[in-house]
Amino acid sequence: MSSVELTEILKWARKQPFVPFTLTLTSGTEIAVDHAEEIFFLPSPERISHIEVFSRNDFHVFGPPAVVAITATRKSYEQLS
């Protein structure tokens, strides 16, 4: 599987209004991002070495090349209808 382009990850994270999404990693792990405040790009969005996602019960740190898919979450579809 090929990695998702970093620009695509940033596009989802900055979308206005925000739409919840799920990141799928090379390991098969799925990480839900329910709010824009849950995803951080370090050291900065201009020079990203890793991504951190905080949720109620989890904390994930990974490099951008680990992301192989981005999908809108079910919650997103319910918000749109």
Residue pairs with C-beta under 8 A, 6 or more apart in sequence:
1 26
1 68
1 69
2 68
3 26
3 64
3 65
3 66
3 67
3 68
4 64
4 67
4 68
4 69
4 70
6 48
6 64
8 70
9 23
9 51
9 64
9 67
9 70
10 41
10 45
12 19
12 21
12 33
12 70
13 33
13 36
13 39
13 41
14 36
18 35
18 36
19 72
19 76
19 79
20 32
20 33
20 34
20 35
20 72
20 73
20 75
20 76
20 79
21 32
21 33
21 70
21 71
21 72
21 73
21 76
22 30
22 31
22 32
22 33
22 70
22 71
22 72
22 73
23 30
23 31
23 33
23 53
23 67
23 69
23 70
24 30
24 31
24 67
24 68
24 69
24 70
24 71
25 31
25 62
25 66
25 67
25 68
26 65
26 66
26 68
27 66
29 60
31 53
31 55
31 58
31 60
32 55
32 73
33 39
33 53
33 55
34 55
34 73
34 75
38 53
38 54
38 55
39 51
39 52
39 53
40 51
40 52
40 53
40 54
41 48
41 51
42 48
42 49
42 50
42 51
42 52
43 49
48 64
49 63
50 61
50 62
50 63
50 64
51 61
51 62
51 63
51 64
51 67
52 59
52 60
52 61
53 59
53 60
